[in-house]
Amino acid sequence: ANFAARKRAGFVEHPLWVTRYHADEHYATGAYPNQGPAGQGLPAYSGDEDLKDQDVVLWVSAGLTHIPDIEQYPVMNTESLQVFRLTPYGFFRRNPALDLMR
């Protein structure tokens, strides 16, 4: 954890993060990923806040081509695309498109 890039790229510690929604938290690396202080971004966002009955944000640490790891920060190589897909289950009681023609 003494590696300088690892301190700035704390988002690579976990491939999936869940935090409470805050309007000013836009980026997994914090506001200034290359020049900002260590510990900003997801490590700072993921405090001890209660998530029950709150709006949450699901953060997935994946690049456009692969899931990054610390050895690749800040210059990423390319690999084959890994697909991440979220599919709701039980979101509707039935297909909402059935009422379109009424």
N, C-alpha and C positions, 0 to 999 in steps of 0.2 A: 504493500500500500504506500510505500515511499516513492514510487515512480510518479514523476510530476504529471504525466498525462492521466494517470489513474485518478489523481486527486481532482483534476478538472473534469474528467469524463466519468463521474460517479454513476451515470445512468447505465454503464455496462456491468455494474455489480449484479444486476438482476435483469432477466429478459422481459419481465412483466412487472409493472408497478400499478398500484391503485392508490389514488390520493383524493382528498376532498377537493371539490371544485373551488377555484379562486380565479376570478377574471383576469388577474395580472400574471398568472402562471401560464406562459405560452410555449416554452421550449424545454425539452428534457434536460438540456445542458445549462439552463439559466439564460439570462438576457445577453451575456457576452461570453460565448463558449471558448474563444481563443485567448481573450485578455482578462476574463473575469477571475475572481478569487476562487480558490479551491473550495469545494463543498457546496457550491450553488447548484441550482437545478433540482433534479429529483431527490437527491439526498436531503436537501433543505425542505422540499415540499412535503416529504413523507414523515412528518412529525407524528406526534401522539394524538392527533385529532380523531375524534369519534366519527366513524363513517356511517353508522346506523341512521337511517331515515334522512340521509344527506345526498345531494348531487355529488357524484364521483366522476373521476376521470380515469380511464384505463389507458396506461402508457405502455406501448410495446416497443422495446428497443430493437428495432429492425431497420436496416438500411434499405435502399431501393433494390439492392441485389442480394443481400444476405443479412444475417444477424451479426452485428459487429462484436468484436472482442477487443480487449484493451491493447493488444499488440498492434492493432491496425490504426489506432488513434494518433494523430488527426488525419493521416493519409490512409484512405481505404483502398484495398485492392478490390477486384471484382470476382465474383463467383456466380454460380447459377442461382436463379431467382428462387427463393423459398416462399411459398404461398402461405399467407396467414389469412384466415377467413373467420369472421364472426357471423354466426347465423342464429337469429333469435329462435327460441323454442318456447311455445306456449305464450307468445306475446299477445296474440289475438285469440279469442274463444273460437272463432271460425274464420274462414277466408273473407276479408273485408271486400274483395272484388265481387262477391256474390250480390251485393246490393247496388251495383253501379247503374243498372238499367231501371231502377225503380223511380 
